[in-house]
Amino acid sequence: VASSDRAQAAFDKVLRIDVSRYVRMLPPLEQQVIDRMYGLNGQTRATQQTIAADLGTSMTGIRRIADTALAHLRRLIDRPDS
């Protein structure tokens, strides 16, 4: 199973449970990218290209931030005390 598939599965699980609880646990930049990519917490859904332009970085940088954020979410939801 590809890392991106595992990350998406983790994110889907988070959506079913309580997305805002977990996304609020992310570092601010990761939270901002995830909120915008998925249209969460009152944010309008945006493409990685738009987010990159708004933050003054590359799409590769946004992909890395998103991958890191999804990995953090996966660890958070997999904790036994969640």
PyRosetta script that sets phi, psi and omega in degrees:
from pyrosetta import init, pose_from_sequence

init()
pose = pose_from_sequence("VASSDRAQAAFDKVLRIDVSRYVRMLPPLEQQVIDRMYGLNGQTRATQQTIAADLGTSMTGIRRIADTALAHLRRLIDRPDS")
pose.set_psi(1, 129.1)
pose.set_omega(1, -178.8)
pose.set_phi(2, -68.5)
pose.set_psi(2, 151.5)
pose.set_omega(2, 179.2)
pose.set_phi(3, -56.8)
pose.set_psi(3, -41.5)
pose.set_omega(3, -179.7)
pose.set_phi(4, -65.2)
pose.set_psi(4, -34.4)
pose.set_omega(4, 177.0)
pose.set_phi(5, -66.4)
pose.set_psi(5, -42.6)
pose.set_omega(5, 177.9)
pose.set_phi(6, -64.3)
pose.set_psi(6, -40.9)
pose.set_omega(6, 179.9)
pose.set_phi(7, -63.9)
pose.set_psi(7, -43.0)
pose.set_omega(7, 179.3)
pose.set_phi(8, -65.1)
pose.set_psi(8, -41.0)
pose.set_omega(8, 178.1)
pose.set_phi(9, -61.9)
pose.set_psi(9, -41.1)
pose.set_omega(9, 178.2)
pose.set_phi(10, -63.8)
pose.set_psi(10, -42.8)
pose.set_omega(10, -179.8)
pose.set_phi(11, -65.1)
pose.set_psi(11, -40.4)
pose.set_omega(11, 177.2)
pose.set_phi(12, -60.4)
pose.set_psi(12, -41.1)
pose.set_omega(12, 178.4)
pose.set_phi(13, -63.0)
pose.set_psi(13, -42.4)
pose.set_omega(13, 178.5)
pose.set_phi(14, -60.5)
pose.set_psi(14, -42.6)
pose.set_omega(14, 179.1)
pose.set_phi(15, -58.5)
pose.set_psi(15, -39.6)
pose.set_omega(15, -178.4)
pose.set_phi(16, -71.2)
pose.set_psi(16, -31.8)
pose.set_omega(16, -174.4)
pose.set_phi(17, -84.1)
pose.set_psi(17, -73.0)
pose.set_omega(17, -178.8)
pose.set_phi(18, -172.1)
pose.set_psi(18, 82.5)
pose.set_omega(18, -171.2)
pose.set_phi(19, -57.7)
pose.set_psi(19, -43.9)
pose.set_omega(19, -174.8)
pose.set_phi(20, -63.8)
pose.set_psi(20, -34.3)
pose.set_omega(20, 178.7)
pose.set_phi(21, -59.8)
pose.set_psi(21, -43.7)
pose.set_omega(21, -177.9)
pose.set_phi(22, -79.2)
pose.set_psi(22, -41.6)
pose.set_omega(22, -179.0)
pose.set_phi(23, -62.9)
pose.set_psi(23, -34.9)
pose.set_omega(23, 177.6)
pose.set_phi(24, -64.3)
pose.set_psi(24, -18.4)
pose.set_omega(24, 178.9)
pose.set_phi(25, -82.7)
pose.set_psi(25, -10.3)
pose.set_omega(25, -179.1)
pose.set_phi(26, -76.9)
pose.set_psi(26, 155.8)
pose.set_omega(26, 170.6)
pose.set_phi(27, -58.2)
pose.set_psi(27, 151.7)
pose.set_omega(27, -173.4)
pose.set_phi(28, -51.9)
pose.set_psi(28, -44.7)
pose.set_omega(28, -178.4)
pose.set_phi(29, -66.3)
pose.set_psi(29, -42.5)
pose.set_omega(29, 177.6)
pose.set_phi(30, -62.8)
pose.set_psi(30, -42.6)
pose.set_omega(30, 178.7)
pose.set_phi(31, -60.3)
pose.set_psi(31, -45.6)
pose.set_omega(31, -178.9)
pose.set_phi(32, -60.8)
pose.set_psi(32, -45.6)
pose.set_omega(32, -178.5)
pose.set_phi(33, -64.1)
pose.set_psi(33, -46.3)
pose.set_omega(33, -179.7)
pose.set_phi(34, -64.9)
pose.set_psi(34, -44.3)
pose.set_omega(34, 178.0)
pose.set_phi(35, -56.0)
pose.set_psi(35, -43.9)
pose.set_omega(35, -177.2)
pose.set_phi(36, -75.7)
pose.set_psi(36, -39.2)
pose.set_omega(36, -179.4)
pose.set_phi(37, -63.4)
pose.set_psi(37, -37.4)
pose.set_omega(37, -174.2)
pose.set_phi(38, -108.0)
pose.set_psi(38, 3.8)
pose.set_omega(38, 178.5)
pose.set_phi(39, 64.7)
pose.set_psi(39, 43.6)
pose.set_omega(39, -177.4)
pose.set_phi(40, -100.1)
pose.set_psi(40, 162.9)
pose.set_omega(40, 173.6)
pose.set_phi(41, 50.0)
pose.set_psi(41, 44.4)
pose.set_omega(41, 175.7)
pose.set_phi(42, 80.4)
pose.set_psi(42, 1.3)
pose.set_omega(42, 179.5)
pose.set_phi(43, -83.9)
pose.set_psi(43, 146.9)
pose.set_omega(43, 172.9)
pose.set_phi(44, -79.5)
pose.set_psi(44, 135.0)
pose.set_omega(44, 179.2)
pose.set_phi(45, -60.7)
pose.set_psi(45, 134.9)
pose.set_omega(45, -177.3)
pose.set_phi(46, -134.8)
pose.set_psi(46, 153.1)
pose.set_omega(46, 176.7)
pose.set_phi(47, -76.3)
pose.set_psi(47, 161.3)
pose.set_omega(47, 176.0)
pose.set_phi(48, -59.9)
pose.set_psi(48, -36.4)
pose.set_omega(48, 179.4)
pose.set_phi(49, -62.4)
pose.set_psi(49, -44.3)
pose.set_omega(49, 178.9)
pose.set_phi(50, -65.0)
pose.set_psi(50, -44.7)
pose.set_omega(50, 179.4)
pose.set_phi(51, -61.8)
pose.set_psi(51, -43.3)
pose.set_omega(51, 179.0)
pose.set_phi(52, -59.8)
pose.set_psi(52, -45.6)
pose.set_omega(52, -179.9)
pose.set_phi(53, -63.6)
pose.set_psi(53, -43.8)
pose.set_omega(53, -179.7)
pose.set_phi(54, -63.5)
pose.set_psi(54, -34.5)
pose.set_omega(54, -178.3)
pose.set_phi(55, -94.2)
pose.set_psi(55, -1.5)
pose.set_omega(55, 178.0)
pose.set_phi(56, 68.7)
pose.set_psi(56, 38.0)
pose.set_omega(56, 179.1)
pose.set_phi(57, -134.8)
pose.set_psi(57, -177.0)
pose.set_omega(57, -179.3)
pose.set_phi(58, -91.2)
pose.set_psi(58, 163.0)
pose.set_omega(58, 174.2)
pose.set_phi(59, -62.9)
pose.set_psi(59, -34.4)
pose.set_omega(59, 177.0)
pose.set_phi(60, -61.1)
pose.set_psi(60, -42.0)
pose.set_omega(60, 177.9)
pose.set_phi(61, -62.1)
pose.set_psi(61, -41.9)
pose.set_omega(61, 178.9)
pose.set_phi(62, -65.8)
pose.set_psi(62, -41.7)
pose.set_omega(62, 177.7)
pose.set_phi(63, -60.3)
pose.set_psi(63, -41.5)
pose.set_omega(63, 178.9)
pose.set_phi(64, -64.3)
pose.set_psi(64, -44.2)
pose.set_omega(64, 178.5)
pose.set_phi(65, -61.6)
pose.set_psi(65, -45.0)
pose.set_omega(65, -179.8)
pose.set_phi(66, -63.6)
pose.set_psi(66, -43.7)
pose.set_omega(66, 178.8)
pose.set_phi(67, -61.0)
pose.set_psi(67, -42.8)
pose.set_omega(67, 178.5)
pose.set_phi(68, -64.3)
pose.set_psi(68, -43.8)
pose.set_omega(68, 179.6)
pose.set_phi(69, -62.2)
pose.set_psi(69, -43.5)
pose.set_omega(69, 179.7)
pose.set_phi(70, -66.3)
pose.set_psi(70, -35.1)
pose.set_omega(70, 175.4)
pose.set_phi(71, -65.3)
pose.set_psi(71, -41.2)
pose.set_omega(71, 176.8)
pose.set_phi(72, -61.9)
pose.set_psi(72, -43.7)
pose.set_omega(72, 178.5)
pose.set_phi(73, -61.3)
pose.set_psi(73, -41.7)
pose.set_omega(73, 179.6)
pose.set_phi(74, -59.8)
pose.set_psi(74, -44.7)
pose.set_omega(74, 178.8)
pose.set_phi(75, -65.1)
pose.set_psi(75, -39.2)
pose.set_omega(75, 179.8)
pose.set_phi(76, -63.4)
pose.set_psi(76, -44.9)
pose.set_omega(76, -176.4)
pose.set_phi(77, -77.9)
pose.set_psi(77, -19.8)
pose.set_omega(77, 178.8)
pose.set_phi(78, -86.7)
pose.set_psi(78, -5.8)
pose.set_omega(78, 178.6)
pose.set_phi(79, -63.5)
pose.set_psi(79, 139.8)
pose.set_omega(79, -179.6)
pose.set_phi(80, -62.2)
pose.set_psi(80, -25.6)
pose.set_omega(80, -177.1)
pose.set_phi(81, -91.3)
pose.set_psi(81, 8.1)
pose.set_omega(81, -178.9)
pose.set_phi(82, -77.2)
pose.dump_pdb("model.pdb")
